[in-house]
Amino acid sequence: MISEPELDGDTSYESTEVLTEERAPRPPGPRRPWLWALGGAVVASAVWGGALYAVQRGEEPGPDLGGYRQVADFCGRAPLKALSGILGKRSVDGTGPEMDDPAVYEASCSMVFGPPESGYSVSVTYTLHRVVDPGPEFAARAEYYGLAMPVDGVGEAAFFDGRGGEGGELKVLDGQVEITISIYQQYGTDADGKPIEMKDPIDLSGIEVPMSQDALALMAALKK
């Protein structure tokens, strides 16, 4: 027979009588490390899921776009006045395909300066990264495409290559935006298929200066 303990004023006990076969619950111990990792993974998954949902709804989930946005009449915002003063009158325009995705927006424009048959072809591309940061890959991609000369004072970073004196390409990074301006000398042919030689070819050394000026003007126009 189990008797009750004597009530002598002492409330502490050396041991606890077990009245049933069930064990007394253990006091809570420290959380296992893998539980913390699992909790972190769940939180990260929830954050990513929320960001993805925001992107799908057309919202801006994270990065600051710095005032850049989708624009109408991209060619009209890229007059390239500095290049026009070097290459001649702008004569032909062509609008490239436009990509409008929740993750990225891109627009492009092509034009000719000088005679349409033997002038200089210029293309401009505007890429707005709405989700991914292009910064960590920018220099590596520029180097891969042969743009090794850094240009100061244009955006966060800019690189240029003269394309052997027959053109030039400038790539600019400004926050979430990449802008590329490319120049190519045209080689047209006459009715007999013979190449048309350019009269008084333009010396393109230092062409990165007017290209940089036009890039800065375009960046300002894209924020209006």
C-alpha positions as CSV (number, residue, x, y, z in Angstrom):
1,M,0.0,0.0,0.0
2,I,1.3,3.5,-1.0
3,S,1.1,6.0,1.8
4,E,1.1,9.8,1.5
5,P,4.3,11.6,2.6
6,E,4.4,13.2,6.0
7,L,3.6,16.9,6.0
8,D,6.5,18.1,8.1
9,G,6.8,21.5,6.3
10,D,9.5,20.3,3.9
11,T,8.1,20.5,0.3
12,S,11.2,19.1,-1.5
13,Y,11.4,15.5,-2.2
14,E,14.3,13.2,-3.0
15,S,12.2,11.3,-5.5
16,T,8.8,11.3,-7.0
17,E,6.4,8.4,-6.5
18,V,5.1,7.1,-9.9
19,L,1.4,6.2,-9.6
20,T,1.1,4.9,-13.1
21,E,3.2,3.3,-15.8
22,E,3.3,6.6,-17.7
23,R,6.5,8.6,-17.5
24,A,6.6,12.1,-16.3
25,P,7.1,14.6,-19.1
26,R,10.7,15.8,-19.6
27,P,11.5,19.4,-19.3
28,P,12.0,21.2,-22.6
29,G,15.7,21.0,-23.8
30,P,17.6,23.2,-26.3
31,R,16.3,23.1,-29.9
32,R,18.2,20.9,-32.3
33,P,20.4,22.9,-34.7
34,W,18.8,21.3,-37.7
35,L,15.4,22.7,-36.6
36,W,16.8,26.2,-36.8
37,A,18.1,25.4,-40.3
38,L,14.8,24.0,-41.3
39,G,13.1,27.1,-40.0
40,G,15.4,29.3,-42.0
41,A,14.7,27.4,-45.1
42,V,11.0,27.7,-44.6
43,V,11.3,31.5,-44.1
44,A,13.5,31.8,-47.2
45,S,11.1,29.8,-49.2
46,A,8.2,32.0,-48.0
47,V,10.1,35.2,-48.8
48,W,11.0,33.9,-52.3
49,G,7.4,32.8,-52.8
50,G,6.1,36.2,-51.8
51,A,8.6,37.9,-54.2
52,L,7.6,35.7,-57.0
53,Y,4.0,36.3,-56.4
54,A,4.6,40.1,-56.4
55,V,6.5,39.8,-59.7
56,Q,3.6,37.8,-61.2
57,R,1.3,40.5,-60.2
58,G,3.4,43.1,-61.9
59,E,4.6,44.7,-58.7
60,E,8.2,45.8,-57.9
61,P,9.3,43.2,-55.3
62,G,12.7,44.4,-54.3
63,P,15.4,46.4,-56.2
64,D,15.2,50.1,-56.5
65,L,14.8,50.9,-60.2
66,G,16.3,54.4,-59.8
67,G,13.5,56.1,-61.7
68,Y,14.0,53.9,-64.8
69,R,10.9,52.4,-66.3
70,Q,9.2,51.1,-69.5
71,V,9.1,53.9,-72.1
72,A,7.1,54.7,-75.2
73,D,9.0,55.7,-78.4
74,F,12.4,54.6,-77.3
75,C,14.0,55.8,-80.6
76,G,12.7,59.3,-79.9
77,R,14.4,59.3,-76.5
78,A,17.8,58.5,-78.2
79,P,18.5,61.4,-80.6
80,L,22.3,60.8,-80.2
81,K,23.1,64.4,-80.9
82,A,26.8,64.1,-80.1
83,L,27.3,61.3,-82.5
84,S,25.3,63.1,-85.2
85,G,27.8,65.9,-84.9
86,I,30.6,63.5,-85.8
87,L,29.0,60.9,-88.1
88,G,26.6,63.1,-90.1
89,K,22.9,63.6,-90.3
90,R,20.6,60.8,-89.0
91,S,18.8,59.3,-92.0
92,V,17.2,56.0,-91.2
93,D,15.5,54.7,-88.1
94,G,14.3,51.2,-87.2
95,T,12.7,50.0,-84.0
96,G,13.8,46.6,-82.7
97,P,11.7,44.1,-80.8
98,E,10.5,45.1,-77.3
99,M,10.5,42.6,-74.4
100,D,8.2,43.4,-71.5
101,D,8.4,40.7,-68.9
102,P,7.9,41.0,-65.1
103,A,11.6,40.1,-64.7
104,V,13.1,42.3,-67.4
105,Y,12.2,45.0,-69.9
106,E,14.2,45.6,-73.1
107,A,13.9,48.0,-76.0
108,S,16.2,48.7,-78.9
109,C,16.6,51.1,-81.8
110,S,18.8,51.1,-84.9
111,M,19.6,54.1,-87.1
112,V,22.0,55.3,-89.8
113,F,24.1,58.4,-89.8
114,G,25.4,59.8,-93.0
115,P,24.5,58.4,-96.5
116,P,22.0,55.5,-96.1
117,E,24.1,53.3,-98.5
118,S,27.5,54.0,-97.0
119,G,27.2,55.7,-93.7
120,Y,27.4,54.4,-90.1
121,S,24.9,52.0,-88.6
122,V,24.2,52.7,-84.9
123,S,22.2,50.5,-82.6
124,V,21.1,51.3,-79.0
125,T,19.7,48.8,-76.5
126,Y,18.1,49.6,-73.1
127,T,17.7,46.7,-70.7
128,L,15.9,47.2,-67.3
129,H,16.4,44.4,-64.9
130,R,13.4,44.4,-62.6
131,V,14.4,41.6,-60.3
132,V,18.1,40.4,-60.8
133,D,21.0,42.6,-60.0
134,P,23.2,42.8,-63.2
135,G,26.1,44.4,-61.3
136,P,28.1,41.3,-60.3
137,E,28.2,40.0,-63.9
138,F,28.6,43.3,-65.8
139,A,32.4,43.5,-65.9
140,A,32.8,39.8,-66.7
141,R,30.3,40.0,-69.7
142,A,31.9,43.2,-71.0
143,E,35.3,41.6,-71.0
144,Y,33.9,38.5,-72.7
145,Y,32.6,40.6,-75.6
146,G,35.9,42.4,-75.9
147,L,35.1,45.6,-74.2
148,A,38.3,46.1,-72.1
149,M,38.7,49.9,-71.9
150,P,37.0,51.4,-68.8
151,V,35.2,54.7,-69.2
152,D,34.9,57.0,-66.2
153,G,32.0,59.3,-65.4
154,V,29.2,57.3,-67.1
155,G,26.9,55.4,-64.7
156,E,28.3,53.0,-62.1
157,A,30.6,51.4,-64.7
158,A,31.2,51.6,-68.4
159,F,33.5,49.8,-70.9
160,F,34.4,50.5,-74.5
161,D,36.1,48.9,-77.5
162,G,37.0,50.6,-80.8
163,R,36.4,47.6,-83.0
164,G,39.6,48.1,-84.9
165,G,38.9,51.7,-85.8
166,E,35.8,50.8,-87.9
167,G,33.2,51.4,-85.2
168,G,32.9,51.2,-81.5
169,E,30.8,49.7,-78.7
170,L,30.0,51.2,-75.3
171,K,28.3,49.3,-72.6
172,V,27.0,51.2,-69.5
173,L,25.7,49.9,-66.1
174,D,23.6,52.2,-64.0
175,G,21.9,50.4,-61.1
176,Q,19.4,48.0,-62.6
177,V,19.9,49.3,-66.1
178,E,22.3,48.3,-68.9
179,I,22.7,50.5,-72.0
180,T,24.6,49.5,-75.1
181,I,25.5,51.8,-78.0
182,S,27.2,50.2,-81.0
183,I,28.6,51.8,-84.2
184,Y,29.4,49.9,-87.4
185,Q,30.7,51.2,-90.7
186,Q,28.4,50.2,-93.5
187,Y,29.7,48.7,-96.7
188,G,27.1,49.1,-99.4
189,T,27.2,47.9,-103.0
190,D,26.2,49.6,-106.3
191,A,23.9,48.2,-109.0
192,D,26.8,46.0,-110.3
193,G,27.4,44.6,-106.8
194,K,30.7,46.5,-106.4
195,P,31.5,47.9,-102.9
196,I,30.8,51.6,-102.5
197,E,33.8,53.3,-101.0
198,M,33.1,55.8,-98.4
199,K,34.2,59.3,-99.4
200,D,36.3,61.0,-96.8
201,P,36.0,58.3,-94.1
202,I,35.7,59.6,-90.6
203,D,38.5,59.1,-88.1
204,L,36.7,57.3,-85.2
205,S,39.6,57.6,-82.7
206,G,38.1,59.1,-79.5
207,I,34.6,58.2,-80.5
208,E,33.9,57.0,-77.0
209,V,33.6,60.6,-75.9
210,P,30.5,61.5,-77.9
211,M,29.1,58.0,-77.3
212,S,29.5,58.7,-73.5
213,Q,27.8,62.1,-73.9
214,D,24.9,60.5,-75.7
215,A,24.6,57.7,-73.1
216,L,24.4,60.2,-70.3
217,A,21.7,62.2,-72.2
218,L,19.8,58.9,-72.9
219,M,19.9,57.9,-69.2
220,A,18.4,61.2,-68.2
221,A,15.7,60.9,-70.8
222,L,14.7,57.4,-69.7
223,K,13.9,58.7,-66.2
224,K,11.5,61.5,-67.4
